[in-house]
Amino acid sequence: MSHFSNIKTQIRNLDSLKSALTDLGIDWKSGSQQVRGYRGETRIAEVTIEQENGYDVGFSHNGEAYELVADLQFWQQAWSVDRFINKVTQKYAYHSVLTETTKQGFQVAEQSNREDGSIRLVLQRWSA
């Protein structure tokens, strides 16, 4: 019986996911690697986060998006699973917005972190 859980996300861009994890101070490894679980069971993920307890967390592509893959019984991150996903998703959205708007010629004019945890971005584009 598998102990692994696959938690769906809306994360579709691998580079923005990596940037989000880096922003959050999370050490990760890239490339197809094994996520270690209970009794030596493994899953393959494109991004792997090693934990001190010998069990890993990963993000695996399901054909549409990257799912969080982990044996939740051995979760050892700074935040709960829900909080972790929320923080990664927020930073992922931030990087996705910056990437797409930069392609369209926008630049960040102003950025602030609000008390409620949200990020306020003001973007501008100059045209001649």
TIFIVEX-724319 format. One line per field, with one value per residue (C-alpha): x, y, z. Coordinates in Angstrom, 1 decimal. Example, Ala and Ser with C-alpha at 12.3 -4.5 7.8 and 13.67 -1.06 7.14 Angstrom:
BEGIN
x (12.3 13.7)
y (-4.5 -1.1)
z (7.8 7.1)
END
This chain:
BEGIN
x (0.0 1.4 1.9 2.5 0.1 -0.2 -1.6 -2.8 -1.7 -2.1 1.7 2.6 5.9 9.0 11.2 8.7 8.3 12.1 12.2 9.4 11.1 14.4 12.5 11.2 14.7 13.9 16.9 15.8 17.3 16.3 16.1 14.3 15.0 13.5 11.4 12.0 9.1 8.0 9.9 12.1 9.1 9.9 8.3 9.9 9.8 11.3 12.0 13.1 13.3 15.4 14.4 16.6 14.5 15.4 12.1 11.6 9.1 8.8 7.0 6.1 4.6 1.3 1.0 -0.8 0.7 3.2 1.7 3.2 4.4 5.2 4.7 2.7 3.3 6.9 6.3 9.2 8.9 8.7 5.0 2.0 1.3 -1.5 0.6 3.5 1.4 -0.1 3.3 4.8 1.7 1.8 5.5 4.9 2.1 4.5 7.2 4.7 3.3 6.8 7.9 4.8 4.7 8.4 7.8 5.2 7.7 6.5 8.8 8.1 7.5 6.6 6.4 5.3 4.4 1.2 0.3 -2.2 0.7 -0.3 2.1 1.2 2.9 2.6 3.9 4.6 5.4 6.8 5.8 7.4)
y (0.0 3.4 6.0 8.7 11.5 13.5 17.0 18.8 22.4 24.9 25.1 24.7 26.5 24.7 27.8 29.8 26.9 26.8 30.6 30.3 27.7 29.7 32.8 30.8 29.7 26.0 23.9 21.9 19.7 19.7 16.9 13.6 12.1 9.8 11.1 8.7 7.5 4.8 1.5 2.5 3.3 6.0 8.2 10.2 14.0 16.8 18.9 17.2 18.7 16.5 16.4 15.7 12.6 10.8 11.3 13.7 16.1 16.6 18.1 15.7 16.6 14.9 16.0 19.2 20.6 19.9 17.9 17.9 14.3 13.3 10.8 13.2 11.0 12.1 15.8 17.9 21.4 24.7 25.0 22.7 21.1 23.6 26.6 25.3 24.9 28.4 30.0 28.2 29.0 32.7 33.0 31.0 33.4 36.3 34.9 34.0 37.5 39.0 36.6 37.2 41.0 41.3 39.6 42.3 45.1 45.9 46.8 46.8 50.3 49.5 46.4 46.0 43.2 43.8 43.0 40.3 38.5 39.6 41.2 44.5 45.0 48.2 47.6 50.1 50.2 53.1 53.6 56.0)
z (0.0 -1.1 1.5 -1.1 -1.6 -4.8 -4.3 -7.4 -8.0 -10.8 -11.2 -14.9 -15.4 -14.0 -14.0 -12.0 -9.6 -9.0 -8.5 -6.0 -4.0 -4.0 -2.9 0.1 1.1 0.2 -1.0 -4.0 -6.7 -10.3 -12.8 -12.8 -9.3 -6.8 -4.0 -1.0 1.1 3.6 3.4 0.5 -1.8 -4.3 -6.9 -9.7 -9.6 -11.6 -8.5 -5.2 -1.7 0.6 4.3 7.3 8.2 5.0 3.3 0.4 -1.0 -4.7 -7.6 -10.4 -13.8 -14.4 -18.1 -17.2 -14.0 -11.3 -8.3 -4.9 -4.1 -0.6 2.1 4.4 7.4 7.3 6.4 7.8 6.4 8.2 7.4 7.3 4.0 3.2 4.2 2.2 -0.9 -0.4 0.0 -3.1 -5.1 -4.2 -5.1 -8.3 -9.3 -8.6 -10.9 -13.6 -13.6 -13.8 -16.6 -18.8 -18.3 -19.0 -22.3 -23.0 -22.2 -18.7 -15.8 -12.0 -10.9 -7.4 -5.2 -1.6 0.8 2.6 6.2 5.0 3.2 -0.3 -2.7 -4.4 -7.8 -10.0 -13.5 -16.2 -19.9 -21.7 -25.3 -27.8)
END
